[in-house]
Structure formats: C-alpha cells, structure tokens
Amino acid sequence: EEINQLAARIKTDTKFLKNDLDDLQLYLEHNKRQVGAGSTSAEGHSQSMVESMQYQLVNTASTFKQVLETRQSNVKAQRDRRGLFGRHNRNNALGRPYSNPYR
C-alpha cells in the first residue's frame, strides 16, 4: 500500500517536472525568436541543458517503471509462495494431508 502511494506521488512529480521542462523549452524558443536567429554560446548551452534534463527525466522514469514492474512481480511471487507453503495450507509439502502417526 505504501509503495503504491509513493509510486503515485513519484508519477505525479515526474509529470510536473516534464511540464516544467516543456515550459522551459518554450521559453527558450520564444527568447530565441525575440533576440534573433543568432546562436550564442549561452543559448546553445541552455538548449543543451534542457535537452539533457529531458533525456535524464525520460531515462529515470523508464528505470522507475522497470523497478515497479520488478517489485510487482516479486510481490506476486511471494504471495504465490505463501499460498503454497504458508500456514493456511493444510497439506504438507508432498501434497498429502498431514497425519500424526503417534496419535
């Protein structure tokens, strides 16, 4: 439950970061049109930084998705094992009901 809440929060934060980076990209394009077509070193650096941050965000979001999928499959496998070998299973490991030979 806590993992699901954290995952939802991270997804929301990622969406906000993406929107902020898109806004920054639009600002740079607008500023470039206002100043002129001449590419200065600062403009090139700013553009490179925004592209780098966008790439890192996409890469991080992809990695996060893979971690969530791995976690989900691990939780499912653990639940399945508990179903097979947990205390609620009335059969022993060989699949036969347990009987006490000393009774």
QUIRA-V360818 format. One record per residue. N is the residue number from 1. OMEGA is omega in whole degrees, 0 to 359 (999 if undefined). Layout:
n=N omega=OMEGA
n=N omega=OMEGA
This chain:
n=1 omega=181
n=2 omega=179
n=3 omega=179
n=4 omega=178
n=5 omega=179
n=6 omega=179
n=7 omega=178
n=8 omega=179
n=9 omega=179
n=10 omega=177
n=11 omega=178
n=12 omega=179
n=13 omega=178
n=14 omega=179
n=15 omega=178
n=16 omega=178
n=17 omega=178
n=18 omega=178
n=19 omega=179
n=20 omega=178
n=21 omega=176
n=22 omega=177
n=23 omega=179
n=24 omega=177
n=25 omega=178
n=26 omega=178
n=27 omega=180
n=28 omega=179
n=29 omega=178
n=30 omega=180
n=31 omega=179
n=32 omega=178
n=33 omega=181
n=34 omega=184
n=35 omega=181
n=36 omega=185
n=37 omega=181
n=38 omega=182
n=39 omega=178
n=40 omega=179
n=41 omega=181
n=42 omega=179
n=43 omega=179
n=44 omega=179
n=45 omega=180
n=46 omega=180
n=47 omega=179
n=48 omega=180
n=49 omega=180
n=50 omega=179
n=51 omega=178
n=52 omega=179
n=53 omega=177
n=54 omega=179
n=55 omega=181
n=56 omega=179
n=57 omega=178
n=58 omega=180
n=59 omega=180
n=60 omega=179
n=61 omega=178
n=62 omega=178
n=63 omega=179
n=64 omega=178
n=65 omega=179
n=66 omega=179
n=67 omega=178
n=68 omega=179
n=69 omega=177
n=70 omega=179
n=71 omega=180
n=72 omega=179
n=73 omega=177
n=74 omega=179
n=75 omega=178
n=76 omega=179
n=77 omega=179
n=78 omega=178
n=79 omega=178
n=80 omega=179
n=81 omega=178
n=82 omega=177
n=83 omega=180
n=84 omega=189
n=85 omega=183
n=86 omega=181
n=87 omega=182
n=88 omega=179
n=89 omega=184
n=90 omega=178
n=91 omega=176
n=92 omega=184
n=93 omega=180
n=94 omega=177
n=95 omega=179
n=96 omega=177
n=97 omega=180
n=98 omega=174
n=99 omega=180
n=100 omega=182
n=101 omega=183
n=102 omega=180
n=103 omega=999
